[in-house]
Amino acid sequence: MDSYWAAVVWSILPTIVICVVFWFILRSILRFDRTERRAYARIEAEERAKRGLPPRDAAAPTAD
């Protein structure tokens, strides 16, 4: 019976490892994207302030 459970664990282990690696990669990509957008928004806000333009939210036209 011990060899049966060992075979089950060794059969499932590669799938679990691949899932964890895939999850970690996707999580890293999403975090990088969020951080990059935040940095880009900060730089854009600084550049708009240098030129004397209103903040991006105030400059956007409303759809009323």
Long-range contacts (C-beta under 8 A, 24 or more apart in sequence): none
